[in-house]
Amino acid sequence: MTSSSSPSQDTKRLAHDYPEGLRADALMEEDVAWSQEIDGGRDGEQFDRSERAALRRVAGLSTELEDVTEVEYRQLRLERVVLVGVWTTGTIQDADNSLAELAALAETAGALVLDGVIQRRDKPDAATYIGSGKALELRDIVIETGADTVICDGELSPGQLIQLEDVVKVKVIDRTALILDIFAQHAKSREGKAQVALAQMQYMLPRLRGWGQSLSRQMGGGRGGLATRGPGETKIETDRRRIREKMAKMRREIADMKTGREIKRQERRRNKVPSVAIAGYTNAGKSSLLNRLTGAGVLVENALFATLDPTVRRAETPGGRLYTLVDTVGFVRHLPHHLVEAFRSTMEEVGDSDLILHVVDGSHPVPEEQLAAVREVIRDVGATDVPEIVVINKADAADPLVLQRLLRVEKRSIAVSARTGQGIEELLALIDNELPRPSVEIEALVPYTHGKLVARAHTEGEVISEEHTAEGTLIKVRVHEELAADLAPFTPTPAA
């Protein structure tokens, strides 16, 4: 009966049977004598050189976690989304319109909307926004549609985000994060990018997540010692501190930019140039109206928040008076308060203007909701005392009954179409009538050597009549008190 020898016994036999110089040759002969029957089960499958050098995919090493709640920092990568809304007040049509607007926002951000659901509740659930049972039903919808993101039609607390993600097992974001992402995509100017970055950091600060119990640093400095080995500052506290430092720096930069814009605004005030601000709901046609009135050439696109950076252009009334038109950022219902705070310096253009053109989309199913949302933001920035003209845009595509209803309810309103030019002449005449007029009417015979005064009268005032005589320019104008004082020495003396 033969017994198998162990590897250690084989090694001893080789050392005994062969001299020291021949041991390597014997080992090589043993390797060459490899056979499938004897050694195949031990060595397994063999690979040639090319296969050993090739890249081989190893299963199970992907870091695309199914449980995304473990991820601390995530980029907003929207691809296939399911929308979720909570209907608390109003009619079912109002809830449908709100979710339809959320779908438009998601598409603007680059997402593919697969489904949308609404739940009737008195108020959102404090834990999972829609309740634990409905969250499980939402998980089934996510699996059925193959979605990778859930967007909630409201601003969720950090706890709601975490607990809803625990149930649905995909990324969950809210309306605020979605709007911030759109703003980040569309901001072009240095000031716009800074304002968006500040709003994003304000939103992110209370929602930071750690990787569990992060390692801490020692308390104190130097080599440590008794009573100095404490928890120190944890990783998430360090992140929060750095974000606060960045926010402080960003606020200082925005304040410096505000100073430059304020200097330009003071120059316009010094020259007595009236200002008209174009405000309104996003995608209502503000940029199209600015292009129609001034030929500014601003980007026009059928998308939400297509233009964010404020644009100031020079315009002229039919009577020849100069004024400036300011195109402001578009508004939306439930505009995140982070954005209102970050863009407050830009929205000050509305508060400092002499007239607001409140543009509303006449083709929208419920334009009254757009008016209410914009007026809420105007109230937040303290511009309620500025005169307002409601400009009902897209009149060529609007329902005539809706136009009649708006024109009847809004006393100072006009229907126009920036695309076709309908009503633009009437709007210009209305702007001319509504802009503040100079307070002093004066007639002066200005010598030709003082032609600058005539030029100022054309720029800063309203020329009623003008006649060139042998002695100079006989001009009758309405001007402000400062220019009236400069023209006073040239007023003709009445004949005795």
Secondary structure, DSSP 8 states (H G I E B T S, - for coil): ------HHHHHHHHHHHS-GGGHHHHHHHHHHT--HHHHHHHH-----HHHHHS----TT-----S-GGG-SS-----SEEEEEEEE-SS-HHHHHHHHHHHHHHHHHTT-EEEEEEEEE-SS-BTTTBS-HHHHHHHHHHHHHHT-SEEEESS---HHHHHHHHHHH-SEEEEHHHHHHHHHHHH--SHHHHHHHHHHHHHHHGGG---SSS-----SSSTT--TT--S----HHHHHHHHHHHHHHHHHHHHHHHHHHHHHHHHHHHHTT--EEEEEEBTTSSHHHHHHHHH-------SSTT---S-EEEEEE-TTS-EEEEEE---B-TT--HHHHHHTHHHHHHHHT-SEEEEEEETTSS-HHHHHHHHHHHHHHTT-TTS-EEEEEE-TTTS-HHHHHHHHHH-SSEEE--TTT-TTHHHHHHHHHHHS---SEEEEEEE-GGGHHHHHHHHHHSEEEEEEE-SSSEEEEEEE-HHHHHHHGGGS-----
